């Protein structure tokens, strides 16, 4: 890809850490690892729940709900 368009930004998805590291080594600009990003989100809400931070939890969930309602999915 970089040979065709040197200024292109390459964003890819990897299912394993090994593959993500290989993609970075091969020149990817960003590697998205879904399970790691999902774990970060779960840790964030768990931290709020364990800290009894109800206002933050409500805001977090309201933001999630707004985002979900605003999506237009073509596959259901």
N, C-alpha and C positions, 0 to 999 in steps of 0.2 A: 504494500500500500504506500509506504513512504517513497518508494521509487517512482510511483505514478504521480504522487502529489506530496512532495516533501513537507509542506506546511500543514498537512492533515493532522488532526488529533485523533488518536486511536483509543477508543474505549471498548473494552471487551468484558465478557463475563466468564468467570471460572468457577467450577464446582469444588475445587480443592485448593489448598494452600500451595501444594507443589506446582500445580498448573498455573496458578496466579503468579508465583515467583518466576516460572519459566516465561510467561507472557511478558512480565516486566523486563526480564533479561533479553527478550527478543525485540523490545522496543515499544511495548504498549505504553501509552501515556497514563492510563488509569485502568485498573482491573477491579471490576465489581464482583464481590464474592457474596451472593445473596444470604447464605446462612450466617455469615459474620455480621452483616448489616442488620439482619433480623435480630440476632442475639443482642446487639447494642440497643435496639429499640426496646426489647423485652427487659433488659437490665435497667433501662431508664425508668420504665413504669414500675418495675419491682422496687427500685430504690425509693420512688415516691410512695408506694404502698407501705413499705416497711418503715418509712419515716412518718407515716400518718399525715402526709401533706395533701389533704383532701382538695384544697383549692387548686393546686398544681395538677392533680389527677383529673379533676373536672375539666380544666383548661386543655390538658393533653387530649382527653377523650373527645371534647368538643371540636378541637382542631382536626382530629382524625375523622370524626363523623362528617364535618364540613368537607374535608378533602374527598372522602368516599362518595358523598352525595354529588359532588361536582364533577366526578369522572363520568365520561361517556364511553362505556365499554362496548366493543362490537361483538365480543364472544361472551356468552353467559353460561 
